[in-house]
Amino acid sequence: MFFKQGRFSGFINPISGLVDLLVINLFTLFLPINFQNPILFHSYISIAWVVLSFKNEFYEVYRYSKVVAILRKLFTQFVFFFLILYAYIGFFKQPLMSRLALGKYFLLVFLLIAALKFLSYILLMQYRSLWKGNTRNVVVIGKSKKANQLIEVFEERKEYGYMFKRQFSPRGHNFDLIACFRYIVNNNIDEIYCSVSELKNDELSAFINFADNNLKTLKFLPDNKNIFSKKLKFEYYDYLPILSLRDIPLHNSLNALLKRGFDILFSLAVIFGLLIWLGPILALLIRLESKGPVFFIQRRTGFDNREFQCFKFRSMGMNDAADAKQAGKNDMRVTKIGKFIRKTSIDELPQFYNVLFGNMSVVGPRPHMLKHTDEYANRVDKYMLRHFVKPGITGLAQVRGYRGEIEKESDIQNRIKFDIFYVENWSFFMDLKIIVQTVINAISGEEKAY
């Protein structure tokens, strides 16, 4: 899965991108463009299209997006694509290319991609409106004029896919913050909309902390308070302004597609380049030293707080505390071969199968045992934010020295601080930097790798 369930339309945007790439490449076969090097031309237009799509956020069409916003994206995308397309002639010195055929190609591609984009937009709206699919459960906190207008938008614009469940009045005599939170949890509410003008500062902070710790999306109906001074994202629901407190880069479908594509290629390279021959050797050594399975499979907490089975080479003798107690320094449970593979992080290599299967990423917050997730969620503020993205084999916290056993409270606090920074500031180059640093640390050895 690329996305949190119920938040986005899963694979719609990535599939749209792949279909568009197919269109821009296949249409060259039906026109006498006369390019001399087909591989070069197809590579050129494909890379150009992908780069432009990222730059222009071409596939970021939200449920509340208007037709004019789609037209603006189409115009921007194809103006630059037109310039890049004709630049190919001069840049690669192609005097035999037909300018007229290239113009016809551009026009046909524009018309088909525009038609496909509007068709998918309309079909998705009908899917939400008529079949109640791809919906989000929402509550509104406040009874101001803007709050009532927002509820009207939710109820009248069914194509947005918002299922309004309940309205709470913070200024009412019977308002109970704890009861409100309990309702949100018990009724699987996805998004909370707060009228800022009706909330006290401590109530606003309580909603922010609750949303962070329970994986809920929190948005605001703005007023004239200082909230405008923060780094917030503006969205418009039928001309009604809405503020989002946090923007997660990996909730952008193209970022998610880029990361998933890299994960698949990198995991395949490790599996066929390393595990295919190293695995049988380690399996033999592990079985010779101690009885038990070659792989240690443990349930851990992953993306969107869902459980998954995490794979490792077994580095300990069979014991009853494996799912409850972390390995410590000079841990008697660790075997001789286990000490070596833990020191070099080789025991983590089977997790590339987890990456290939889609429940982990190469880089991300390290997944914790279920027992520790329950423990830290109640102990560490904003701990659950780390589950907005897939867990990783390595992560920012690990390359900054916070790996292995949690010996004191500051260890987990700092680990979560780096995890949240990664979630909120992800970039592809940050992932590459973390991977390089992880390899360097594995070769040089780490103090807490035991």
C-alpha positions as CSV (number, residue, x, y, z in Angstrom):
1,M,0.0,0.0,0.0
2,F,1.2,3.5,-0.8
3,F,-1.3,5.3,1.3
4,K,-3.2,5.3,4.5
5,Q,-6.5,3.5,4.1
6,G,-9.4,5.9,3.6
7,R,-7.1,8.9,3.1
8,F,-6.3,8.7,-0.7
9,S,-7.6,6.8,-3.6
10,G,-4.7,4.3,-3.3
11,F,-3.3,3.6,-6.7
12,I,-5.3,6.0,-8.8
13,N,-2.7,8.7,-9.2
14,P,0.2,6.3,-9.9
15,I,-1.8,4.4,-12.4
16,S,-2.8,7.7,-14.1
17,G,0.9,8.6,-14.4
18,L,1.8,5.3,-15.9
19,V,-1.1,5.6,-18.4
20,D,0.0,9.1,-19.4
21,L,3.6,7.8,-19.9
22,L,2.2,5.0,-22.1
23,V,0.2,7.6,-24.2
24,I,3.1,10.0,-24.8
25,N,5.3,7.0,-25.9
26,L,2.8,5.1,-28.0
27,F,1.6,8.1,-30.0
28,T,5.0,8.5,-31.5
29,L,4.5,5.2,-33.4
30,F,1.5,6.5,-35.4
31,L,3.1,9.7,-36.8
32,P,6.1,10.2,-39.2
33,I,8.2,12.2,-36.7
34,N,11.4,10.8,-38.1
35,F,13.5,10.8,-35.0
36,Q,16.9,9.1,-35.6
37,N,17.3,7.5,-32.2
38,P,14.0,6.0,-30.8
39,I,15.5,5.0,-27.4
40,L,16.9,8.4,-26.8
41,F,13.7,10.2,-27.8
42,H,11.5,7.9,-25.6
43,S,13.9,8.3,-22.7
44,Y,14.0,12.1,-23.2
45,I,10.2,12.6,-23.2
46,S,9.5,10.1,-20.4
47,I,12.1,11.7,-18.0
48,A,10.8,15.2,-19.0
49,W,7.2,14.2,-18.3
50,V,8.1,12.8,-14.9
51,V,10.2,15.8,-13.9
52,L,7.5,18.2,-15.0
53,S,4.8,16.2,-13.2
54,F,6.8,16.5,-9.9
55,K,7.5,20.1,-10.4
56,N,3.9,21.1,-11.4
57,E,2.2,18.6,-9.0
58,F,0.3,17.5,-12.0
59,Y,-1.3,14.5,-10.4
60,E,-2.2,16.2,-7.1
61,V,-6.0,16.5,-7.8
62,Y,-7.8,16.4,-4.5
63,R,-11.4,15.5,-3.7
64,Y,-12.2,19.2,-3.3
65,S,-10.3,20.4,-6.3
66,K,-12.2,22.5,-8.9
67,V,-12.2,22.2,-12.6
68,V,-10.3,25.5,-13.0
69,A,-7.5,24.0,-10.9
70,I,-7.3,21.0,-13.3
71,L,-7.2,23.3,-16.3
72,R,-4.4,25.3,-14.7
73,K,-2.4,22.2,-14.1
74,L,-3.0,21.0,-17.7
75,F,-2.0,24.4,-19.1
76,T,1.2,24.6,-17.1
77,Q,2.2,21.0,-17.8
78,F,1.8,21.2,-21.5
79,V,3.3,24.6,-22.0
80,F,6.5,23.3,-20.6
81,F,6.2,20.0,-22.3
82,F,5.8,21.8,-25.7
83,L,9.0,23.8,-25.1
84,I,10.9,20.7,-24.0
85,L,9.6,18.6,-26.9
86,Y,10.8,21.1,-29.6
87,A,14.0,21.7,-27.7
88,Y,14.9,18.1,-28.5
89,I,15.4,19.0,-32.2
90,G,18.2,21.6,-31.5
91,F,19.6,20.0,-28.4
92,F,20.2,16.6,-30.1
93,K,20.7,18.0,-33.6
94,Q,17.8,16.4,-35.4
95,P,17.4,18.2,-38.8
96,L,15.3,15.4,-40.3
97,M,12.6,15.5,-37.7
98,S,9.2,16.7,-39.0
99,R,8.1,19.8,-37.1
100,L,4.5,19.4,-38.4
101,A,4.3,15.8,-37.3
102,L,5.7,16.8,-33.9
103,G,3.0,19.4,-33.6
104,K,0.3,16.9,-34.5
105,Y,1.8,14.5,-31.9
106,F,1.7,17.2,-29.2
107,L,-1.9,18.1,-30.0
108,L,-3.1,14.5,-29.9
109,V,-1.3,13.8,-26.7
110,F,-2.7,16.9,-25.1
111,L,-6.3,16.1,-26.1
112,L,-6.1,12.5,-24.9
113,I,-4.4,13.1,-21.6
114,A,-6.8,16.0,-20.9
115,A,-9.8,13.8,-21.7
116,L,-8.4,11.0,-19.4
117,K,-7.8,13.4,-16.6
118,F,-11.3,14.9,-16.6
119,L,-12.8,11.4,-17.1
120,S,-11.0,10.0,-14.0
121,Y,-12.0,13.2,-12.1
122,I,-15.7,12.8,-13.0
123,L,-15.8,9.0,-12.4
124,L,-14.2,9.4,-9.0
125,M,-16.7,12.0,-8.0
126,Q,-19.6,9.8,-9.1
127,Y,-18.0,6.9,-7.2
128,R,-18.1,8.9,-4.0
129,S,-21.5,10.4,-4.6
130,L,-23.4,7.4,-5.8
131,W,-21.6,4.4,-4.4
132,K,-20.2,6.0,-1.2
133,G,-16.7,4.8,-1.9
134,N,-13.4,6.5,-1.0
135,T,-15.0,8.4,1.9
136,R,-13.7,9.9,5.1
137,N,-15.6,10.1,8.3
138,V,-15.5,13.7,9.8
139,V,-16.6,15.6,12.8
140,V,-16.8,19.4,13.3
141,I,-15.8,21.1,16.5
142,G,-17.7,24.3,16.8
143,K,-21.1,26.0,16.0
144,S,-19.9,29.2,14.4
145,K,-21.2,30.4,11.1
146,K,-18.2,29.0,9.2
147,A,-18.6,25.7,11.0
148,N,-22.2,25.4,9.9
149,Q,-21.2,26.4,6.3
150,L,-18.6,23.6,6.3
151,I,-21.3,21.1,7.4
152,E,-23.5,22.3,4.6
153,V,-20.6,21.6,2.2
154,F,-20.1,18.1,3.5
155,E,-23.8,17.3,3.2
156,E,-24.5,19.0,-0.2
157,R,-21.2,18.2,-2.0
158,K,-21.5,14.4,-1.8
159,E,-18.9,14.1,-4.6
160,Y,-16.2,15.2,-2.1
161,G,-16.7,12.0,-0.2
162,Y,-16.9,13.4,3.4
163,M,-19.3,11.6,5.7
164,F,-20.3,14.1,8.4
165,K,-20.9,12.3,11.6
166,R,-21.4,14.8,14.4
167,Q,-21.0,18.4,15.5
168,F,-19.6,19.4,18.9
169,S,-20.1,22.8,20.5
170,P,-17.1,23.8,22.7
171,R,-19.1,26.6,24.2
172,G,-22.0,24.4,25.2
173,H,-22.7,23.6,28.8
174,N,-22.5,19.8,28.2
175,F,-19.2,19.8,26.2
176,D,-16.8,17.2,27.5
177,L,-13.4,17.0,25.8
178,I,-12.8,13.4,26.9
179,A,-16.2,12.3,25.6
180,C,-15.5,14.0,22.3
181,F,-12.1,12.2,22.0
182,R,-13.8,8.9,22.9
183,Y,-16.5,9.4,20.2
184,I,-13.8,10.1,17.6
185,V,-11.9,6.9,18.4
186,N,-15.0,4.7,18.8
187,N,-16.6,5.8,15.5
188,N,-13.4,5.6,13.3
189,I,-13.3,9.3,12.6
190,D,-10.7,10.2,10.0
191,E,-10.6,14.0,10.1
192,I,-11.4,16.6,12.8
193,Y,-12.4,20.1,11.8
194,C,-12.0,22.7,14.5
195,S,-13.4,26.3,14.6
196,V,-10.4,28.1,16.1
197,S,-12.4,31.0,17.4
198,E,-14.4,28.7,19.7
199,L,-11.5,26.8,21.3
200,K,-9.4,27.9,24.2
201,N,-5.6,27.6,23.9
202,D,-5.5,24.5,26.2
203,E,-8.3,22.9,24.2
204,L,-6.6,23.6,20.9
205,S,-3.4,22.1,22.3
206,A,-5.4,19.1,23.5
207,F,-6.8,18.5,20.0
208,I,-3.4,18.8,18.4
209,N,-1.9,16.3,20.8
210,F,-4.9,13.9,20.5
211,A,-4.7,14.0,16.7
212,D,-0.9,13.4,16.7
213,N,-1.2,10.4,19.1
214,N,-4.1,8.8,17.4
215,L,-3.3,9.2,13.7
216,K,-6.1,11.5,13.0
217,T,-6.0,14.4,10.5
218,L,-6.7,17.7,12.1
219,K,-7.8,20.8,10.2
220,F,-8.9,24.3,11.2
221,L,-11.6,26.8,10.2
222,P,-9.5,30.0,10.4
223,D,-10.1,33.2,12.3
224,N,-8.0,36.2,13.1
225,K,-5.8,34.6,15.8
226,N,-2.1,34.0,15.7
227,I,-2.6,30.6,14.0
228,F,-2.0,32.4,10.7
229,S,1.6,33.0,11.7
230,K,2.4,29.3,11.7
231,K,3.5,27.3,8.6
232,L,0.1,26.0,7.5
233,K,-1.4,24.8,4.3
234,F,-4.5,26.5,2.8
235,E,-7.2,24.4,1.1
236,Y,-10.6,25.5,-0.2
237,Y,-13.8,23.5,0.2
238,D,-16.3,25.1,-2.1
239,Y,-14.7,28.6,-1.5
240,L,-14.5,28.0,2.3
241,P,-10.9,28.3,3.5
242,I,-9.5,25.4,5.6
243,L,-6.1,25.2,7.3
244,S,-4.1,22.0,7.7
245,L,-1.6,21.8,10.5
246,R,0.7,19.2,9.1
247,D,1.7,18.2,5.5
248,I,3.3,14.8,5.2
249,P,5.5,14.6,2.0
250,L,4.9,10.9,1.5
251,H,1.2,11.5,1.4
252,N,1.9,13.0,-2.0
253,S,1.2,10.2,-4.4
254,L,4.2,10.9,-6.7
255,N,6.6,11.0,-3.7
256,A,5.1,7.7,-2.6
257,L,5.4,6.2,-6.0
258,L,9.1,7.3,-6.2
259,K,9.9,5.8,-2.8
260,R,8.0,2.6,-3.6
261,G,9.7,2.2,-7.0
262,F,13.1,2.7,-5.3
263,D,12.2,0.2,-2.6
264,I,11.3,-2.5,-5.1
265,L,14.5,-2.0,-7.2
266,F,16.8,-1.8,-4.2
267,S,15.3,-4.8,-2.4
268,L,15.5,-6.9,-5.6
269,A,19.2,-5.9,-6.0
270,V,19.9,-7.0,-2.4
271,I,17.9,-10.2,-2.6
272,F,19.4,-11.4,-5.9
273,G,22.8,-9.9,-5.4
274,L,23.5,-10.8,-1.8
275,L,20.8,-12.9,-0.1
276,I,20.6,-15.5,-2.8
277,W,24.1,-16.8,-1.9
278,L,24.7,-15.4,1.6
279,G,21.3,-16.7,2.9
280,P,22.1,-20.5,2.5
281,I,25.6,-20.0,4.2
282,L,24.0,-18.2,7.2
283,A,21.2,-20.7,7.4
284,L,23.8,-23.5,7.7
285,L,25.8,-21.7,10.4
286,I,22.7,-20.8,12.4
287,R,21.4,-24.4,12.4
288,L,24.8,-25.9,13.2
289,E,25.1,-23.7,16.3
290,S,21.6,-24.0,17.8
291,K,18.4,-25.7,17.3
292,G,15.4,-23.8,15.9
293,P,14.3,-22.0,12.7
294,V,16.7,-20.0,10.5
295,F,14.4,-17.0,10.5
296,F,13.1,-15.2,13.5
297,I,9.6,-13.8,12.6
298,Q,8.1,-11.2,15.0
299,R,4.9,-9.2,14.9
300,R,5.6,-5.5,14.9
301,T,3.7,-2.3,14.4
302,G,3.8,-0.8,10.9
303,F,2.1,1.7,8.6
304,D,-1.1,3.2,9.9
305,N,-0.6,1.2,13.2
306,R,-1.2,-2.1,11.4
307,E,0.6,-5.3,12.5
308,F,2.9,-7.2,10.2
309,Q,5.4,-10.0,10.4
310,C,9.0,-8.7,10.5
311,F,11.7,-11.1,9.2
312,K,15.2,-11.5,10.6
313,F,17.9,-14.1,10.7
314,R,17.7,-15.8,14.1
315,S,20.5,-14.5,16.3
316,M,19.5,-16.0,19.6
317,G,18.8,-19.3,21.1
318,M,15.1,-20.2,21.4
319,N,13.6,-18.3,24.4
320,D,10.2,-17.2,25.8
321,A,11.2,-13.5,26.2
322,A,11.9,-12.8,22.5
323,D,8.7,-10.9,22.0
324,A,9.0,-8.9,25.1
325,K,12.6,-8.1,25.9
326,Q,15.1,-6.3,23.7
327,A,18.6,-7.6,23.3
328,G,21.0,-6.0,25.8
329,K,24.8,-5.7,26.1
330,N,26.3,-9.2,26.8
331,D,22.9,-10.8,26.4
332,M,23.3,-14.5,27.2
333,R,20.5,-15.3,24.7
334,V,22.7,-14.2,21.7
335,T,24.6,-17.0,19.9
336,K,28.2,-16.7,18.6
337,I,27.1,-16.3,15.0
338,G,24.3,-14.1,16.3
339,K,26.8,-11.7,17.8
340,F,28.5,-11.3,14.4
341,I,25.4,-10.8,12.3
342,R,23.9,-8.4,14.9
343,K,27.2,-6.4,15.0
344,T,27.2,-6.1,11.2
345,S,23.4,-5.7,10.9
346,I,23.3,-8.8,8.6
347,D,20.5,-10.2,10.7
348,E,18.3,-7.4,9.3
349,L,18.8,-8.5,5.6
350,P,15.6,-10.7,5.4
351,Q,13.6,-7.5,5.9
352,F,14.3,-6.7,2.3
353,Y,11.6,-9.4,1.7
354,N,9.3,-7.2,3.9
355,V,10.2,-4.2,1.6
356,L,9.4,-6.2,-1.5
357,F,6.1,-7.4,-0.1
358,G,5.2,-3.7,0.7
359,N,4.9,-3.7,4.5
360,M,8.3,-2.0,5.0
361,S,10.5,0.5,3.3
362,V,14.3,0.6,3.0
363,V,14.3,3.9,5.0
364,G,11.8,4.9,7.7
365,P,11.2,4.7,11.4
366,R,12.3,1.4,12.8
367,P,9.2,-0.8,13.6
368,H,8.8,-1.7,17.3
369,M,7.4,-4.8,19.0
370,L,3.7,-4.6,19.8
371,K,4.4,-4.5,23.5
372,H,6.7,-1.5,23.1
373,T,4.3,0.3,20.8
374,D,1.6,0.1,23.5
375,E,4.1,1.2,26.1
376,Y,5.6,4.1,24.3
377,A,2.3,5.4,22.9
378,N,1.1,6.0,26.5
379,R,4.5,7.4,27.6
380,V,6.0,9.4,24.7
381,D,4.1,12.4,23.3
382,K,3.4,12.3,19.6
383,Y,4.8,8.8,19.4
384,M,2.1,7.6,17.0
385,L,3.1,10.1,14.3
386,R,5.9,7.8,13.2
387,H,3.2,5.4,11.8
388,F,2.1,7.9,9.2
389,V,4.8,6.3,6.9
390,K,6.0,2.7,6.4
391,P,8.7,1.5,8.9
392,G,12.2,1.1,7.6
393,I,15.1,-1.3,7.7
394,T,17.2,1.8,8.7
395,G,16.2,5.3,9.6
396,L,17.3,8.8,10.6
397,A,17.3,8.0,14.3
398,Q,19.5,4.9,13.7
399,V,22.2,6.8,11.8
400,R,22.2,9.5,14.4
401,G,23.2,7.0,17.1
402,Y,19.8,6.0,18.5
403,R,19.5,2.3,17.7
404,G,19.3,-0.8,19.7
405,E,18.4,-1.1,23.4
406,I,16.4,1.7,25.1
407,E,18.5,2.2,28.3
408,K,17.0,5.5,29.5
409,E,14.1,7.8,28.8
410,S,16.1,10.2,26.7
411,D,16.9,7.4,24.2
412,I,13.3,6.9,23.1
413,Q,12.6,10.6,23.3
414,N,15.4,11.4,20.9
415,R,14.5,8.5,18.7
416,I,11.0,9.7,18.3
417,K,12.2,13.3,17.7
418,F,14.3,12.1,14.7
419,D,11.4,9.8,13.5
420,I,9.0,12.8,13.4
421,F,11.5,15.0,11.7
422,Y,11.9,12.3,9.0
423,V,8.1,12.0,8.6
424,E,7.6,15.7,8.2
425,N,10.7,16.5,6.1
426,W,11.2,13.4,3.9
427,S,13.0,13.8,0.6
428,F,14.5,11.2,-1.7
429,F,18.0,12.6,-1.2
430,M,17.5,12.2,2.6
431,D,16.8,8.5,2.0
432,L,20.0,8.1,-0.1
433,K,22.1,9.9,2.6
434,I,20.7,7.6,5.3
435,I,21.4,4.5,3.3
436,V,25.0,5.6,2.6
437,Q,25.5,6.4,6.3
438,T,24.0,3.0,7.3
439,V,26.5,1.2,5.1
440,I,29.4,3.2,6.6
441,N,28.2,2.5,10.2
442,A,27.8,-1.3,9.4
443,I,31.4,-1.5,8.1
444,S,32.9,0.6,10.9
445,G,30.8,-0.9,13.6
446,E,28.4,0.8,16.1
447,E,28.6,0.9,19.8
448,K,25.0,-0.2,20.4
449,A,25.0,-2.9,17.7
450,Y,24.6,-5.9,20.0
